[in-house]
Structures are given as structure tokens and as C-alpha cells.
């Protein structure tokens, strides 16, 4: 294994585990609601609980720079992920199911913060490459966990799917000691992104982008099952198809960003997603068409996410750790907004209305990102 690959592997496994904590809900949420006697929208608020806790933890980490090293973040997050998966699987009511997601939120924040903060250990010329793989590891969770969770849910129970999360968490725990140290933010530096105008615009753009994308991810499985009549086991594979497209685009995003200005690339990808979202949720009437649109959304998101993360680092180039902490907070805020808005819109007006709402949110993200700095010129 090359030196760069060895450095990025713990970050990839940690980020993959953090995403697995979330994606296991997508193919199981209908079964959870049915067994616990609640609606899909109410069961989906587990994502809101996760996000709210994660935002609080991210703020704590941001105001206490150096509180935990990257290695300790990964170890603590992995242990909590094992405990969280057990608590979710043991839930006997909607209340205990939602309460168990407090642990999910703690584990998620630590793993995601550690995974992206570890990027600061890479030299500037290797950072876009590493960012692509760390961001792409989100898709690996969808590709591996989502279809398997759907199969386990249909064959046995949604509770059995939580074993997949625990297994990934153990692998991340084993790899965590190999994580390389990264420079920590200076005292008070965590608030710097909020004091600088371009950094604030990037943070708000990231919140909007994640709110729209993760709201789709939260309820896409339920959309396939409820609106298109797809079985849970098949829904998992359909979601994995979109994740595969995301991964394909993500690992190549660094090369693309060297040819096209990053700001324009992120905005264009976001606008493409704004067009595709209502087409999938409001226009598509068959599973093949909806899956094709979902895969196109995955391709666009696979470009937008890592390129936007790389762009965020350059808003405060002297404080990359502070910007990555801000990114974690923005990500979690986006998850929270997306889950709350998505659940409310689906319960009230349905999936077609959700597509229109998410399109507006993603277009807003595209407009905001055009106001940030892009100091790195494209290279032929």
C-alpha cells in the first residue's frame, strides 16, 4: 500500500461508517414505521435527532480546538457507533428508537469530523485526491450497506440490518490507530469562518446543498416503496445504483476541478440537481425512469460535494482545520433541515411537492456558492 493510500484509509473507513449510520434508515424506514406503529415521516425524524446532536457536538469541537486528535475522534466515534447500532436494534417504541439516535448523532459527528479534519494532514497538491476518496466513501456505504440492509429487512427484520453498521464500525476502530496527526485549529479559530464573509457564504451554500441532497437520500427509499411499489430488498439495490454514480464522479472530481473553475463547477452541478429533483419526485411514474434520474443526481452530487469541500478549505487557507470543523457543522445542519422539511412536506403535500421544495433549496445553494473565493486557477 502506498503512503498516500495508507494515510487516507482510516479516514475513508471512518467516513464510510458515519454514513452507514444514516443510510441504514433509507431502506428500513417503512418497516420501522410499520412495526413501531408510526408514519414514515415520524420515523424519518430519527435523522433530525441525529443531526441536532451532531450539530451540538460539532460546535463543541469547534470551540475547543485540540480537544480530541484525529485518531481519538476516530476511536471514540467507532466505539459509539457500535453502541448506537445496538441501541437502535433494541428499540421497542418510537420514543426509544428516536432516543437511540442520540448515540447515532454522537458517533456520526466524531467520525465525520475526524474523517475530514484528517485531510489537513495531506500536502496541498494531494489534498484534492484525498478529498475525493473521503467524500466518495459516503457512496461506498450506500453501495454496500443499503442493498444488504434491504435484503435483511425483507428476509428477517430491520433490526438485523444494524449489524452491518456495527461491523463497519469495528473495521474503522481497527484502522483508527494508523490515522496521521493533522494540525489543529488555534484557540478562537473555530469562529473565524463565521467572521469572514466569503466563508459564511460558503457555509450557508453548503447547508442548503446538503439539506436538499440528504432530504432526498432520507426519503428516496420510502419513495420507491410507497409511490412506485418497489420491495424493500429491491429498493436497497436501486439506492446503491445512485451511490455508485456518486462514487464514480467523486473519485474523478479532483481531475475535473483542475480543468474547470471550482466555483463554476459546484454551481453548475447544483443547478443540474435542482432540475432533476422535481423530475424524479414529481414527474417519474416508473421505477426505471426514477432510478435513471436518481443516478444522474448521484453523478451531479458526486461532483458538487468533494469540489465544494476543496473550495471551502481555500476560504481560509491558513486555517484548514477550522474550515473542516465548520463543514461538519454545516453538513449536520443540512441533515437536520433536510429531515425536518422533508418529513413535513411528505406528510402534508407528498413527494411531488418535496421535489419542488428541494429544487428551490438547491438552486439557492448554487447562487450562494458563486459569491465565494476560488483562488486556484484551472490547469489544462
N, C-alpha and C positions, 0 to 999 in steps of 0.2 A: 504494500500500500504506500502511495506517495505521501510526502509530508503534508501537502495541502489536503489530501483526502483524509488522512488521519486526524487533522485538525478540525475538519468540518463534520466528521461522522458523529461525534457526541451531540453537536448542535442539531443535526438532521434528525437523530433519534428522539431528542427531547422535543423538538417542534412537532414531529410526527405524532408523538404521544399526546401532546397538548391538543392537537387537532382530533385525535381519536376520541378524546374525552367528549368532544362535541358531536362528531359525525355519527356516533353510535345512536344518537337520538333520531336522526333522519329516517331510517328505515323501520324504526321501532315505535315511533310516537303514536301511530294509530293503535297498535296493540297495547301500549301503555295506557292510553285513554280508555280503551275498551275494558281492560282488566281492572283498572282503578276506578272506573265509573265516572270519568270526566271527559271533557271535549279535547280535541286535538289542540285547539288554541290554548286551553288551560295547561295541558301537559307540556306544550311548547314553551311555556313561561319558565321551565327549568333553565332554558337558555338565558332568560332575563336574570334569574338568580345567579347563575354562573358569571354573567357579565358584570353585574353590580359588585359582586365580591372581588372580581378580578380588577375592576377599576380602583376599588379601595386599596387593594394590595399594591397595585402599580403606583398609586400616589404615595404610599408609604415607602416603597423602594426608591421612588424619585426624590423624596425629601430626605432620605437617609442614604446618601451615596456611600458605597463601600460596606453597607450593612451585611451583604452577602456577596461572596465572589461568584463568578460564573459557575464554578464547579459546585459550590454549595447550593446555588439555586437549582441546578440540575438534580442533585442528590435529593434535596428536600422535596422538590416537585415530583420526582419519581415515586418516592415513598408515599406521598399524599395521594398520588394517582391510584396506587394500589388500594389504599384505604377507601378512596372515593368510589371506585368501581364496586367494591364490596358493599358499601353503604347503599348505593343505588340499587344493586341487585336484591338487597334485603328489604327494600321499601314495601310497605304493606298498604299505604294510602297515598293520596295525592299530596297531603301535607308532608309526610316523611320522604316522599320522592323528591319534592322541591327542596326540603331541608338538606337532603344528601348532596344536593348540588352546591351547597356552600363549600363542601370539601372539593368538589369538582372545580369551583372557581379559584380556590387557593392553589390547587395543583396547576391549573391552567396558567395562572399569572406567573408563577415561579418558572415553569418550564418555558413558556413563550418569552419571558423577559431574559432568561438565561440563554435561550437559543439565539435571539437576535443581538443581545449585548455581546455575545461571543464573537460576532462579526468584527468588532473593533480590534480584535487580535490580528486580523489579516492586513497585509500591506494594501495600500490604496489600489494598486494595479490588479490584485487578486480578489478584492472585496466584491466587485460585481459578480464574478464567477461564484463565490461562496454564497452571496445573497440569493442568486438564482436557485441554488440547490437547497438552501434552508427554506426559502419560500415554497419551492416545489415539493418539499417533504410534506406540506399540508395535503397536497394531492395524493401522496402515497397512502395516507391514512384513508382517504376516500376509496382508493383503488383496492386496498387490502381489507379494510375493516368493514366498509359499507356493504358489499355483497355478502360477506361472511355473516355479518350481523343479520341481514335479511333472511338468509338461509336458516340460521339458528332460531330466529324468531318464529318462522313458519313451521319448522320441524319440532321445536321444543317450546321455547319461551323467550321473550325479550330479555329476561334476566340472564339467560345463558350468554347473550351477546356481550355482557360486561366482562366476561373472562378474556375476551380479545384485548380490551383496554388494559387489563391487568398484565397480560403477557407482554405487551409493548412497553408498559411502564417498567417492568423488570429488565428488559433489554436496555432501556435508557439508563436505568440505575447502574447496570454493569459497565456501560460505556462512559458514564459521567466522570470517573477519575482521570480520564485521558483528556478532558477539556483543558485548553490552554488559557492562561490568565489574560484578561483584557484590561486596558486602562480604565479606571473608574472616573466617574464624574467628580469634579471638585465640589466642595461644600457650597450649596446655594446654586450650583449649576443646573439642577433639575428644573428650576423655574425659568431659566434662560429662554427656552423655546417659547414660553408664553409672553416674554417681553419683546421679542423680535417679530416685527410684522410679517415677514415672509415665512418665518417658521410657524406662526399662528395660522396663516392661511393654509399652509401645507397640512397642519394638524386637522383643521376643520374639513379640508378636502378629503383627508384620509378617513375621518369619522363618517362622512357622507358616503364615500365609496364602500367602506366596509358595512355600513348599515344596509345598503341595498343588496350587496353581494351575499352577505351572511343571512339576511332575511330569506333570500331565495334558497340558500342551502338548508336552512332550518326547515322550511316547509315544502321543498321540492318533492321529497319522498311522499308526504301526505298528498300533494297534488297528483302525483302519478297514481296513487292508490285510490283516492276518493273521486277525483274528477275523470280519470282515464280508465279506472277499473283494473289497474295492474296489481298483481300479487306482491306481498312484501318481499319475497325472495327475489323476484324479478326486478322490483324497484331498486334494490341494492345494486344490482348489476348496471342498471340504467344510470344511477348516480355515479357509479365508478367510471362509466364512459366519459362523462363530463370532467371528472377528475383526471382521467388520462389525458384529455385535451389540455387541461390546465398544466399538468406536469410537462407535457411536450413543449408548450410555449414558454414555460417558466425557465427551464434549463437552457433555453436559447435566447432568453431575453437580454442577457448581457451583451451578446454579439449584436443583436438588433439595436440596442441603445448606443452602440458605437457608430452607427450609421445614420440614425435619426435623432434629432434633439429630444432629450428625455421628456421635457415638459410637453412637447407636442405629442410624443408617443403615448404618454399617460392620458392626456386629454382625449386623444382620438380613440384609444381603447375604451375609455369610459363612455364616450358618446355612442360607440358601437353597442355597448352593453345596454345603454338607455333605449336604443331602438329595439334590441332583441328581447328585452324583458317582457313588454306587453305582448309581443308576438307569441312568446311561449305560454304565458299565463292567461292571456285573453283570447288569442286567435287560434292556437293549435287545438285540433279536435281529435287527434290520434296520437298514440304513443310514439310511432316512428318520427313524426314531424316534431313533437315536443322534445324528443331525445336529440334530434339533429340540432335544434335551436339551443338546447342545453349545452351541447358540445361546443357550439360556436361561442356561447357565453363563457365556457371554460377556457377556450383559447384566448379570448379578449382579457379575461381576468388574469390568466397566466402571464400576460404581458404587463398589465396595469400594476399588479401587486409588487413584484420584485423591482421593477423600474422605479415605481413610486418610493419604495423603501430606499433605494440607492439615491434618489433625488433628495429625500429627507435628510440623509446624512450630510449632504452638502449645504443645507440651510445654515448649519452651524458647524463648519468643518473642523473647528478646533475642539468641539465637544461631541464626538460621535456617540458616546455612551448616553449622554443626556438626551440626544435625539432618539435613540433607540428606546429609552425608557418612555419618552413621550409617545413613540409609536405604539408601544404596548398599551398605554392608556387610551390612545385614540382607537386602537383595534377593539379593545373591550367596550368602550363607549359605543362604537359602531355596532357591536354584537348586541348590546343592551337595547339600543334604539331600534335596531332591526327586528329583534324578537318581540318587543312590545308593540311596535307599529304593525308588524306582520300578523301577530296573533289577533290584534284588534280589528284590522281590516278584513281578515279572513272570516272572523266571527260575524262581522257586520255585513259587508258588501260582497265578500267572496274573492276568489282568485283573480278574476279579470280586473277588479279594482286594485288589487295588490300590484299587478303588473304595471298599471299606470302610475301608482304612487312611487314605486321603486324606480321607474324611468325618470321621474322628475328629480328624485334624490340623486341618482347617478349623473344626470346632466348638470346638476348643481356642483357635484364634485369636479366634473370636467372644467366648468367655468372657473372654479376657485384655483385649480392647480396651474392655470395659465398665469396666475399672479405671483408665483414663487420664482426663486432664482434657479438658473440652470448654468452654472459656471463651467461645465465640462462640454467643450465643443465636440460634435460628432466627428469621428475619424473614418476615412474611407477604408 
